[in-house]
Amino acid sequence: MRYVCVFAHPDDEMRCLGTLLRLHEAGHEIAFVTLTAGDKGLPFHPPDQQAKAAEIRAVEMRSVAAEFDAGYVCLDREDGFAFEDAQLRRDMITVLRQLRAEVVFTHWTTDYNPDHALTAKLVTDGALLAPLASFAPGTAPLPAAPRIWYVDPGPGHCFEATHFVAYSPVHADRKAALIRRHRSQMEVMRELSGEDYADHLLEYDRVTGRRLMAGPAEAFRPCLTERRIPWPSDLPGRLG
């Protein structure tokens, strides 16, 4: 199976890394796409360092992707100022086709960040059009619309999970190590909250896992829009 993670910024994949680790172990193919390069992602650094943010974050994202033997594609929109237009829709259709997407992980449709919400809409719309040859000619259409799972955005965004993927202590250690590959963002999070994303997300995933009477877990909701509805079997099952 070919899974494509389509998010707004490098590091947004961190909320489903435990699931991705399990899918990779099972032999599935994974790819990463971001709408932006995260060029505004060093807000507390001097201006000369901010100018390098996109380059820094691309290196970090490629390091994470390499752990999954995965490719990384950036659609190169401006961080915080991405808007849908005809070209961006074509780009989304094209990248889903080029990566032969069967299942897509993306943002929930309501989110604190406008780039996240836009990405969710682009994925939902692009998935419908990717199998239709009359749209975005130049790349071969997909045999079927990719199925979509929305990733838990955290509290406060009207997200009630319906599906859960538990992961092991070994996965927890690997997830934390991968998150910390986004070193620039760990520094930002520590400035904001006094802790890094890896510690924060492990505690969040532990709370999620308690709903299952299990260890840490990640949460998802299926897209319920016609022709993009995923199967529960697209997600890893119970740990052995």
HUBEL-V371280 format. One record per residue. N is the residue number from 1. RES is the residue in one letter. BURIAL is + if it has 9 or more other ideal C-beta (glycine too) atoms within 8 Angstrom, else -. Layout:
# HUBEL-V371280
N:RES:BURIAL, N:RES:BURIAL
This chain:
# HUBEL-V371280
1:M:-, 2:R:+, 3:Y:+, 4:V:+, 5:C:+, 6:V:+, 7:F:+, 8:A:+, 9:H:+, 10:P:+, 11:D:+, 12:D:+, 13:E:+, 14:M:+, 15:R:+, 16:C:+, 17:L:+, 18:G:+, 19:T:+, 20:L:+, 21:L:+, 22:R:+, 23:L:+, 24:H:+, 25:E:-, 26:A:-, 27:G:-, 28:H:+, 29:E:-, 30:I:+, 31:A:+, 32:F:+, 33:V:+, 34:T:+, 35:L:+, 36:T:+, 37:A:+, 38:G:+, 39:D:+, 40:K:+, 41:G:+, 42:L:+, 43:P:-, 44:F:-, 45:H:-, 46:P:-, 47:P:-, 48:D:-, 49:Q:+, 50:Q:+, 51:A:-, 52:K:+, 53:A:+, 54:A:+, 55:E:-, 56:I:+, 57:R:+, 58:A:+, 59:V:-, 60:E:+, 61:M:+, 62:R:+, 63:S:+, 64:V:+, 65:A:+, 66:A:-, 67:E:-, 68:F:+, 69:D:-, 70:A:+, 71:G:-, 72:Y:+, 73:V:+, 74:C:+, 75:L:+, 76:D:-, 77:R:+, 78:E:-, 79:D:+, 80:G:-, 81:F:-, 82:A:+, 83:F:-, 84:E:-, 85:D:-, 86:A:-, 87:Q:-, 88:L:+, 89:R:+, 90:R:+, 91:D:+, 92:M:+, 93:I:+, 94:T:+, 95:V:+, 96:L:+, 97:R:+, 98:Q:-, 99:L:+, 100:R:-, 101:A:+, 102:E:+, 103:V:+, 104:V:+, 105:F:+, 106:T:+, 107:H:+, 108:W:+, 109:T:+, 110:T:-, 111:D:+, 112:Y:-, 113:N:-, 114:P:-, 115:D:+, 116:H:+, 117:A:+, 118:L:+, 119:T:+, 120:A:+, 121:K:+, 122:L:+, 123:V:+, 124:T:+, 125:D:+, 126:G:+, 127:A:+, 128:L:+, 129:L:+, 130:A:+, 131:P:-, 132:L:-, 133:A:-, 134:S:-, 135:F:+, 136:A:+, 137:P:-, 138:G:-, 139:T:+, 140:A:-, 141:P:+, 142:L:+, 143:P:-, 144:A:-, 145:A:+, 146:P:+, 147:R:+, 148:I:+, 149:W:+, 150:Y:+, 151:V:+, 152:D:+, 153:P:+, 154:G:-, 155:P:-, 156:G:-, 157:H:+, 158:C:-, 159:F:+, 160:E:-, 161:A:+, 162:T:-, 163:H:+, 164:F:+, 165:V:+, 166:A:+, 167:Y:+, 168:S:-, 169:P:-, 170:V:-, 171:H:+, 172:A:+, 173:D:-, 174:R:+, 175:K:+, 176:A:+, 177:A:+, 178:L:+, 179:I:+, 180:R:+, 181:R:+, 182:H:+, 183:R:-, 184:S:+, 185:Q:+, 186:M:+, 187:E:+, 188:V:+, 189:M:+, 190:R:+, 191:E:-, 192:L:-, 193:S:-, 194:G:-, 195:E:-, 196:D:+, 197:Y:+, 198:A:+, 199:D:+, 200:H:+, 201:L:+, 202:L:+, 203:E:-, 204:Y:+, 205:D:+, 206:R:+, 207:V:-, 208:T:+, 209:G:+, 210:R:-, 211:R:-, 212:L:+, 213:M:-, 214:A:+, 215:G:+, 216:P:+, 217:A:+, 218:E:+, 219:A:+, 220:F:+, 221:R:+, 222:P:+, 223:C:+, 224:L:-, 225:T:+, 226:E:-, 227:R:-, 228:R:+, 229:I:+, 230:P:+, 231:W:-, 232:P:-, 233:S:-, 234:D:+, 235:L:+, 236:P:-, 237:G:-, 238:R:-, 239:L:-, 240:G:-
